[in-house]
Amino acid sequence: MNINKMIKAIIPRHDTFFQMFEEDINNLMYGSDTLMQAFKFPLTQEAKEKLKLIEDIEHKGDIISHKLFNELSKSFIAPFDREDIHMLIDSIDDVLDNIQGISKRIILYEINSFPDTGYKLAEILHESVTELSKAIPLLRDMENKDKIRESLVHINTCENQADDIFENAVASLFKTCHDPIELIKLKEIFVGLEAATDRCEDAANAIESIIIKNT
């Protein structure tokens, strides 16, 4: 047996983990894209169908998360630090929970339209998720650390942009929205979008911790 075969025999393969990581982030991508598309035309029939679809996407995300946690608990050796894996799974789950909460509120509150800032926040959220979807598959090989960090920097930039847009959007609501009930509805949606972008940064921090501990 040559040295490469010996190493492969000794070191466990973690394909199951990586496949589920990628399934999880792809599902989140589907959710964030669906939300962004729905923001273009709130409460059209097509938008309602997209928003209702997010509930199924969120349910699928919960199933993937549970599978990952089960795999983590039964694996003698995990691919990365268990706390980092736990934080990454939780953060992805939290982003999708926020997306599902936003979609439900849009339907329940019967919001007919959004300021442009609403769509912009949804767009930035999707941009953050897209960067996560680039970074996570690259975790299979730490030689990709520089490429991964490019995505992490982009996520941090998106989070800062979302903070600025959120603050300006809320300030604008108080100045221009004369219906207090409508103001509360829109503010809740903006809070959810900004929180989801924050959770993307939490996922990025978990990935950064993985890189530091494995390079």
RATA-V631041 format. One record per backbone hydrogen bond with DSSP energy under -0.5 kcal/mol. NH is the residue of the N-H (numbers start at 1). CO is the residue of the C=O. If there is no record, write none. Layout:
NH_CO + NH_CO
//
This chain:
6_2 + 7_3 + 8_4 + 9_5 + 10_6 + 11_7 + 18_14 + 19_15 + 20_16 + 21_17 + 22_18 + 23_19 + 24_20 + 25_21 + 26_22 + 27_23 + 28_24 + 29_25 + 30_26 + 31_27 + 32_28 + 33_29 + 34_30 + 35_31 + 36_32 + 37_33 + 38_34 + 39_35 + 40_36 + 40_37 + 41_37 + 41_38 + 42_39 + 44_41 + 48_44 + 49_45 + 50_46 + 51_47 + 52_48 + 53_49 + 54_50 + 55_51 + 55_52 + 56_52 + 56_53 + 57_53 + 58_54 + 59_55 + 60_56 + 61_57 + 62_58 + 63_59 + 64_60 + 65_61 + 66_62 + 67_63 + 68_64 + 69_65 + 70_66 + 71_67 + 72_68 + 73_69 + 74_70 + 75_71 + 85_81 + 86_82 + 87_83 + 88_84 + 89_85 + 90_86 + 91_87 + 92_88 + 93_89 + 94_90 + 95_91 + 96_92 + 97_93 + 98_94 + 99_95 + 100_96 + 101_97 + 102_98 + 103_99 + 104_100 + 105_101 + 106_102 + 107_103 + 108_104 + 109_105 + 110_107 + 111_106 + 112_110 + 118_115 + 119_115 + 120_116 + 121_117 + 122_118 + 123_119 + 124_120 + 125_121 + 126_122 + 127_123 + 128_124 + 129_125 + 130_126 + 131_127 + 132_128 + 133_129 + 134_130 + 135_131 + 136_132 + 137_133 + 138_134 + 138_135 + 139_136 + 140_137 + 141_138 + 144_141 + 145_142 + 148_144 + 149_145 + 150_146 + 151_147 + 152_148 + 153_149 + 154_150 + 155_151 + 156_152 + 157_153 + 158_154 + 159_155 + 160_156 + 161_157 + 162_158 + 163_159 + 164_160 + 165_161 + 166_162 + 167_163 + 168_164 + 169_165 + 170_166 + 171_167 + 172_168 + 173_169 + 174_170 + 175_171 + 176_172 + 177_173 + 178_176 + 180_178 + 183_179 + 184_180 + 185_181 + 186_182 + 187_183 + 188_184 + 189_185 + 190_186 + 191_187 + 192_188 + 193_189 + 194_190 + 195_191 + 196_192 + 197_193 + 198_194 + 199_195 + 200_196 + 201_197 + 202_198 + 203_199 + 204_200 + 205_201 + 206_202 + 207_203 + 208_204 + 209_205 + 210_206 + 211_207 + 212_208 + 213_209 + 214_210 + 214_211 + 215_211 + 215_212
//
